[in-house]
Amino acid sequence: IRRVQRATRCLRLLDQGDQVYARLARELENTGSCGWDPFVYPEWLLLELDNDFCIREHQAEVAKEFLSDEMINQLLQQNMGEGKTDVIVPMIMAHFGAVAQRANRTTNDNSGVHLSDRMSELCCITVLNSLYPSNSITWQWRIGGLLGQRVYPMLFRRDLAFGKSEAAQMLSELEYITQNGHVVVTVPEQRLSQENKVVELASSTAIHADTETSEALLKVLRFLKNRCRNFLDESDMILSPLYQLVYTLGDPVDMDGGVLRWSVAAAALQSVSDMAPELQARFQDHHLVEVHLHKKPRFSAVRLLDGDGADEVWDFIRKRVLEDVLEKGTATKHLEIRPKLLPEERERFQRMVLDSDVDTREIQFCESTMTKNLKRCAEILRGLLTHDALRFALGKRWRVDFGS
């Protein structure tokens, strides 16, 4: 049957003309069972017959590498067009189904053969949310015919009504899927949400705390950890920090500093906008700043450029911003953060904000004499001006680097 299918494919490609000769050449080179033995992997032969394709040697090597017992936390890179989604992943799914069927036959025969953990693993594939519909449909089509396997989703959300009975049912379904050689396909958000839900239900600060459900759901996670082999499609995206999921617990509280964090930052930006004409006059000819003046209420756009005098420009800006906050600027009038300090206190305040190495006695003096809001103001200004948070923001290109 396979030879008839291969001949039909070759004739079909031959009729299509010169544009597909490269595909025809690859089809002719692959005589079948290259790099794998149908007696060892009969499920792959069924996969070929059911889907009318021929497994290439490179695809067989990659699939066997994925299925090897020695493969623990490894990364394999595939070029586009190598058949990762259409061929290699279905080969892996078919193998897990065949292993489960052989394990069931061994158990039913009562032959006394002890099955290893390798014989009862669950195949779980995580894909990007945008690829889930197309990939799951493709894989179900590939393995749902002669192989008789099914693709199951693993759905989970934070707002999902979930109790002890639902957790027990989920564990039972996973055991059924594993025993019958079926496959689980999920997305990062669902998988991470399930892990976070265990912690949330066990936390005393959670609104819907339920330790019994947490323990039942923990059994599900332990099952997945001990008897599941995870395959990540597009792993560079799935393992990116952008896909990390965080659950908030307890009552909402302000960040340290509260509204003052945003008021001080707004005052610093307003001060830079007000000094934009002076920056343009002093430094733009030296290609150290890029300034676009705008009338209020718009901020004038100021961008710091790299160059030999960049540190000089930044030193001018940070001293000017602090000067505006302390006494004579107009940037902070409507923000109500202008510190009222005596001359000696103002000098110590300036040193605490601008000096990279602050003396311990200066810190102790400020903590003992300043109010809580004044100390927070000094700390926020120090982060903006001494630890270069404002400099980093001013170095970005508008509509190019923001959000990247």
C-alpha angles and dihedrals in degrees: 000000000000092000092051091050091048092050091049091051092049092050091048092052091046091056091053093067137223096333094073100038090110090058090045091052091052090048092051093047092054105073093175136270091040109167096000139067120233089210089059096039106028089156089066090056090053089049091054094049095045095049101033100236137112121234112236122223093248091052092051091050092051093047092049090049089054091048097046117116090227093061107103120160095340131154124221122188122212128191120230114274095027092115100253096147100029101040117007099048093047088050089056092047092049091052093053090050092050092049091052092049092050090049091052092050091049091051094047092049090058089219093153093241110148113226118224125222087255089065094059105043124139117229109224121177122192118203135174115276091243092054097043099092097047096039096047091049092048093049094046089052091050099049102025098081123058092355092055096212128145133213113227125193122224104215122187135155135171094242092050112120100242130174141163094278092051090051091051090049091051091052091049091051092049090051090050092049091049095047094049097043098245124147136242119214118187143156129244095252093056094046095047092044090057091053093047092048091063091057093043095052091048094050118099090212094059117105093226099036112170117167094186092056090044091055091047092049090047088060088057091052091048090051090051091048096049103035106025131088111203124210118191117206112206089009094179089066098037093052092045116115086241088075096051112120122213127191117205116220132193131012118331114256134180121262117256106289094020116206090354090076091063095038093055092045090049090049091052092050091047090051091052090049091051092051093047095103090052092047090050092051096046106036114014094083088056090055092241099119137027112213131185111183120216133178120248138302085038119078117242109243113244123180124182115222129206117255146115092285097043093107091053092053092048093048089053092050098048094048090048093049092051090047090054092050094048106045132328110031128101095216098092104039095102094038097062096219100113106131116228104217139161116241094261092046090049092054091051090046090053092049092049091052102040106029113092091205108043119193114244091234091057090054092048091049092050093047092050098045105031127080120241094258091047092053090049090050091052092048093049092048090049090054092049099043108024101032089044099238090138091044091054091051093048091050093063122100114239113251091000112068102019110107095010 
